Amino acid sequence: MKPKVLITYNIFGELYREILKDFEVTMPVSGVDSFTYEEVLAVIGEYDALLSMWNFPVNEQLLKAGKHLKIVANYAVGFDNIDVATATKLGITVANTPDPVVEPTADIAMGLILSLMRGIPNFDKRQRKGNYVKGIMNNLGHSLEGKLLGIYGMGRIGKALARRAKASGMNIAYHNRHRLSLQEEQQIGAEYLSLEELISTSDVLSLNATLTTETHHVINEQRLSMMKPDAYLINTARGPLVDEKALVVALRENRIAGAGLDVYEFNDTVSSELLQLENTVLTPHVGTQTVEGRREMARFASTNIRNFFFGGKVARVNSTKSEQCDE
């Protein structure tokens, strides 16, 4: 009997069916975007695998109702929507899609750096409004060449950003929970610094760490005051890494030069204070949103399921093995 897979949303249907051809696949019918929570809860007991979207709640109730459930494959690098502790207790594997988001997220971080340092969004607005003021000492930005990029969280995304920044002539420093090997540091061309030294010396500070109790508000009022007044803050990781109220004050009072944000402290809601500031570049959580990235995430999520049942690597979240993924 074929393993049964329930997919909560109706995107990339043919791709899923191609990869999961040896499975019995159920997904919403054409014209219906996704199943409701109640619809999934009513039938989950019949299925061996669940392929969920990042905004679908896979909570204790749902997991316990999944009497035959063996794996939850999340279409996301994060897994905040899944009760991983309950899944682990029930012996259910939780998997995510870390690999496909690496390069697109590094792209958006590099784009925010360029946009801020060269003032691209503001120049665009002024050009369109016809109030662009010419002059040899007007409209000055900052060169990337020779500037220090500090990366907080040197996982795969941090390393991908370092490659891009290095190609732009930037120097690289980093702080990580675990220091890289000397060989890795030499390959990347990065210097390890304490967190305080990284914050106080970086021309651009990029946050690329996961959100934990330790990293929540890692950038707060005190640490913002440690940054150079001409430094920029970039956050493409998780919004709550930054105390947003403290950031607004620092930006408004020009204690730092600017901030480029793709994520926000309160889900994806951008505060009105941030919207009013000209020394910010704000994007609506689009770090992973490329055509290629979205299709690869679908391929990765379904391959997690296939490999789980037929052998192969699974990007397990609730695992102590080396396949456990970080940012």
C-alpha positions as CSV (number, residue, x, y, z in Angstrom):
1,M,0.0,0.0,0.0
2,K,1.3,3.4,-0.9
3,P,2.1,5.9,1.9
4,K,-0.5,8.7,2.1
5,V,0.5,12.3,1.9
6,L,-1.7,15.3,2.7
7,I,-0.6,18.6,1.2
8,T,-2.3,21.6,2.9
9,Y,-2.1,24.0,-0.1
10,N,-2.6,23.9,-3.9
11,I,0.6,25.2,-5.3
12,F,3.1,23.3,-7.5
13,G,0.7,20.4,-7.8
14,E,2.3,18.7,-10.8
15,L,5.8,19.0,-9.3
16,Y,4.6,17.4,-6.1
17,R,2.9,14.6,-8.0
18,E,6.0,14.0,-10.0
19,I,8.3,13.6,-7.0
20,L,5.7,11.8,-4.9
21,K,4.6,9.4,-7.7
22,D,4.9,6.4,-5.4
23,F,2.6,8.0,-2.8
24,E,-1.1,8.5,-2.6
25,V,-1.3,12.4,-2.6
26,T,-4.2,14.5,-1.5
27,M,-4.2,18.3,-2.0
28,P,-6.9,21.0,-2.5
29,V,-8.8,20.8,-5.7
30,S,-8.2,23.3,-8.5
31,G,-9.6,26.7,-7.6
32,V,-9.1,26.2,-3.8
33,D,-5.9,27.7,-2.4
34,S,-5.6,25.6,0.7
35,F,-7.4,23.3,3.2
36,T,-8.6,24.9,6.4
37,Y,-7.3,23.7,9.8
38,E,-10.6,22.0,10.5
39,E,-10.6,20.1,7.2
40,V,-7.1,18.8,7.9
41,L,-7.9,17.9,11.5
42,A,-10.9,15.9,10.3
43,V,-8.8,13.6,8.0
44,I,-5.2,13.7,9.3
45,G,-5.7,10.4,11.1
46,E,-5.6,8.6,7.7
47,Y,-2.3,10.0,6.5
48,D,1.4,9.0,6.9
49,A,2.8,12.4,6.0
50,L,1.8,16.1,6.1
51,L,3.3,18.7,3.8
52,S,2.4,22.1,5.4
53,M,2.9,25.7,4.5
54,W,4.7,28.0,7.0
55,N,1.5,29.7,8.1
56,F,-0.5,26.5,8.8
57,P,-0.7,25.6,12.5
58,V,0.6,22.1,13.2
59,N,-0.3,22.1,16.9
60,E,-0.6,19.5,19.6
61,Q,-4.2,18.7,18.7
62,L,-3.4,18.1,15.1
63,L,-0.4,16.0,15.8
64,K,-2.2,13.8,18.3
65,A,-5.0,13.3,15.8
66,G,-2.4,12.0,13.3
67,K,-2.5,8.4,14.4
68,H,-0.4,7.2,11.5
69,L,1.6,10.4,11.0
70,K,5.3,9.8,10.7
71,I,6.6,13.1,9.2
72,V,5.6,16.7,8.9
73,A,7.5,18.4,6.0
74,N,7.2,22.2,6.3
75,Y,7.4,24.4,3.2
76,A,9.6,26.9,5.0
77,V,13.0,27.3,6.6
78,G,11.4,28.2,9.9
79,F,9.1,25.9,11.9
80,D,7.5,28.3,14.4
81,N,4.1,27.0,13.1
82,I,4.8,23.4,14.4
83,D,4.8,22.1,17.9
84,V,8.1,20.4,17.6
85,A,8.2,19.3,21.2
86,T,5.0,17.4,20.8
87,A,6.0,15.9,17.5
88,T,9.2,14.6,19.0
89,K,7.4,13.0,21.9
90,L,5.1,11.3,19.4
91,G,8.0,10.1,17.3
92,I,7.0,12.3,14.4
93,T,9.9,13.7,12.3
94,V,9.7,17.5,11.5
95,A,11.5,18.6,8.4
96,N,12.1,22.0,6.8
97,T,13.5,23.5,3.6
98,P,16.7,25.3,4.6
99,D,18.9,25.0,1.4
100,P,16.7,26.8,-1.2
101,V,16.4,30.0,0.9
102,V,20.1,30.6,1.3
103,E,21.0,32.4,-1.9
104,P,17.8,34.4,-2.2
105,T,18.1,35.7,1.4
106,A,21.7,36.6,0.9
107,D,20.7,38.5,-2.3
108,I,18.1,40.6,-0.4
109,A,20.6,41.3,2.4
110,M,23.2,42.5,-0.1
111,G,20.5,44.5,-1.9
112,L,19.6,46.3,1.3
113,I,23.2,47.1,2.0
114,L,23.7,48.6,-1.5
115,S,20.4,50.5,-1.3
116,L,21.2,52.1,2.1
117,M,24.8,52.9,1.4
118,R,24.2,54.5,-2.0
119,G,20.7,55.9,-1.1
120,I,19.1,54.2,-4.2
121,P,15.4,54.3,-3.0
122,N,15.6,58.0,-2.0
123,F,17.2,58.9,-5.3
124,D,14.6,57.0,-7.2
125,K,11.8,58.9,-5.4
126,R,13.4,62.3,-6.0
127,Q,14.0,61.5,-9.6
128,R,10.4,60.6,-10.2
129,K,9.1,63.7,-8.3
130,G,11.5,66.0,-10.3
131,N,13.2,67.3,-7.2
132,Y,16.6,65.7,-7.7
133,V,19.2,68.4,-6.9
134,K,22.4,68.1,-8.9
135,G,25.8,69.2,-7.5
136,I,29.2,67.8,-7.0
137,M,28.8,67.5,-3.2
138,N,25.1,66.6,-3.2
139,N,23.6,63.1,-3.2
140,L,26.6,61.5,-1.7
141,G,26.5,57.9,-0.6
142,H,29.1,55.6,0.8
143,S,31.4,53.1,-1.0
144,L,31.3,49.5,0.0
145,E,35.1,49.1,-0.8
146,G,37.1,48.8,2.4
147,K,34.1,48.9,4.8
148,L,33.7,46.3,7.5
149,L,30.7,44.0,7.3
150,G,29.9,42.4,10.6
151,I,27.8,39.2,10.3
152,Y,26.0,38.0,13.4
153,G,25.3,34.4,12.7
154,M,27.7,32.8,10.3
155,G,25.6,30.0,9.1
156,R,24.9,29.2,5.4
157,I,23.1,32.5,4.8
158,G,25.8,34.5,6.6
159,K,28.5,32.7,4.5
160,A,26.6,33.4,1.3
161,L,26.3,37.1,2.2
162,A,30.1,37.1,3.0
163,R,30.9,35.9,-0.5
164,R,28.8,38.7,-2.1
165,A,30.3,41.4,0.2
166,K,33.8,40.1,-0.3
167,A,33.3,40.5,-4.1
168,S,32.3,44.1,-3.4
169,G,35.5,44.8,-1.6
170,M,34.2,44.7,1.9
171,N,36.1,43.3,4.9
172,I,34.3,40.6,6.9
173,A,34.1,39.9,10.6
174,Y,31.6,37.7,12.4
175,H,30.3,36.5,15.7
176,N,28.7,33.0,16.0
177,R,27.6,30.8,18.9
178,H,30.3,28.5,17.8
179,R,33.5,29.8,16.2
180,L,34.3,28.4,12.8
181,S,37.4,26.4,12.2
182,L,40.6,28.3,11.2
183,Q,40.3,26.8,7.7
184,E,36.8,28.0,7.2
185,E,37.7,31.5,8.4
186,Q,40.5,31.6,6.0
187,Q,38.3,30.3,3.1
188,I,35.7,33.0,3.8
189,G,38.2,35.7,4.7
190,A,36.5,36.5,8.0
191,E,37.8,37.5,11.4
192,Y,36.1,36.3,14.5
193,L,35.1,39.0,17.1
194,S,33.3,39.1,20.3
195,L,29.7,40.4,19.9
196,E,30.5,43.7,21.6
197,E,33.5,44.3,19.3
198,L,31.6,43.3,16.2
199,I,28.8,45.7,17.0
200,S,31.1,48.6,17.9
201,T,33.5,48.3,14.9
202,S,31.2,47.3,12.0
203,D,30.3,49.8,9.3
204,V,27.4,47.4,8.4
205,L,26.0,45.0,10.9
206,S,23.9,42.2,9.4
207,L,21.8,39.9,11.5
208,N,21.7,36.3,10.2
209,A,21.0,34.3,13.3
210,T,18.1,32.1,14.3
211,L,15.6,33.4,16.9
212,T,16.1,31.9,20.4
213,T,15.5,33.0,23.9
214,E,19.2,34.1,23.9
215,T,19.0,36.1,20.6
216,H,15.7,37.8,21.3
217,H,16.4,41.5,21.4
218,V,20.1,40.9,20.9
219,I,20.1,44.3,19.4
220,N,18.6,46.5,22.1
221,E,19.0,50.1,23.3
222,Q,22.4,49.4,24.9
223,R,23.9,47.6,21.9
224,L,22.5,50.2,19.4
225,S,24.4,52.8,21.4
226,M,27.5,50.8,20.8
227,M,27.2,51.1,17.0
228,K,29.1,53.8,15.1
229,P,27.0,56.8,14.2
230,D,27.7,56.2,10.5
231,A,26.9,52.4,10.7
232,Y,24.0,50.6,9.1
233,L,21.9,47.7,10.6
234,I,20.5,45.0,8.3
235,N,18.0,42.4,9.4
236,T,16.9,39.6,7.1
237,A,16.7,36.9,9.8
238,R,14.0,37.3,12.4
239,G,12.3,40.5,13.5
240,P,12.4,40.0,17.2
241,L,16.2,39.9,17.1
242,V,15.8,43.7,17.3
243,D,14.1,45.8,19.9
244,E,12.1,47.8,17.3
245,K,11.2,50.7,19.6
246,A,14.8,51.2,20.5
247,L,15.7,51.1,16.8
248,V,13.2,53.7,15.9
249,V,14.7,56.1,18.5
250,A,18.2,55.4,17.3
251,L,17.2,56.1,13.7
252,R,15.2,59.2,14.5
253,E,18.0,60.7,16.5
254,N,20.6,59.7,13.9
255,R,22.5,57.6,16.4
256,I,23.1,55.2,13.5
257,A,23.0,56.0,9.8
258,G,20.2,53.7,8.8
259,A,18.6,50.3,8.8
260,G,17.5,47.9,6.0
261,L,14.8,45.5,7.2
262,D,13.0,42.6,5.6
263,V,11.6,41.3,8.9
264,Y,9.9,43.0,11.8
265,E,9.4,42.5,15.5
266,F,5.6,42.1,15.4
267,N,5.1,39.5,12.7
268,D,5.2,41.2,9.3
269,T,3.6,44.4,10.6
270,V,5.7,47.5,9.9
271,S,5.4,50.2,12.5
272,S,4.2,53.6,11.4
273,E,7.3,55.1,13.0
274,L,9.6,53.1,10.7
275,L,7.5,54.1,7.6
276,Q,8.0,57.7,8.4
277,L,11.8,57.5,8.5
278,E,13.9,58.3,5.4
279,N,17.0,56.5,6.7
280,T,15.4,53.1,6.3
281,V,14.9,50.7,3.4
282,L,11.9,48.4,4.1
283,T,10.9,45.3,2.2
284,P,7.9,43.1,3.0
285,H,9.6,39.9,4.1
286,V,10.5,38.9,0.6
287,G,14.0,37.4,1.3
288,T,13.1,34.0,-0.1
289,Q,10.6,35.1,-2.7
290,T,12.1,34.3,-6.1
291,V,10.5,32.1,-8.7
292,E,13.4,29.7,-8.6
293,G,13.5,29.7,-4.8
294,R,9.8,28.9,-4.4
295,R,9.9,26.0,-6.8
296,E,13.0,24.6,-5.2
297,M,11.4,24.8,-1.8
298,A,8.5,22.7,-3.1
299,R,11.0,20.2,-4.6
300,F,12.9,20.1,-1.3
301,A,9.9,19.6,0.9
302,S,8.5,16.8,-1.2
303,T,11.9,15.2,-1.5
304,N,12.2,15.2,2.4
305,I,9.1,13.0,2.4
306,R,10.3,10.7,-0.3
307,N,13.7,10.3,1.3
308,F,12.1,9.6,4.7
309,F,10.2,6.6,3.4
310,F,12.6,5.4,0.8
311,G,16.0,6.3,2.2
312,G,18.1,9.5,1.8
313,K,18.9,12.7,3.6
314,V,16.0,14.5,5.4
315,A,16.5,18.1,6.7
316,R,15.3,17.2,10.2
317,V,14.4,19.9,12.7
318,N,14.0,17.6,15.7
319,S,17.3,15.8,15.4
320,T,20.7,15.8,17.0
321,K,22.4,14.6,13.9
322,S,24.6,16.6,11.6
323,E,21.7,17.1,9.2
324,Q,20.2,19.5,11.7
325,C,20.0,22.8,9.9
326,D,20.9,26.3,11.1
327,E,20.6,29.7,9.5
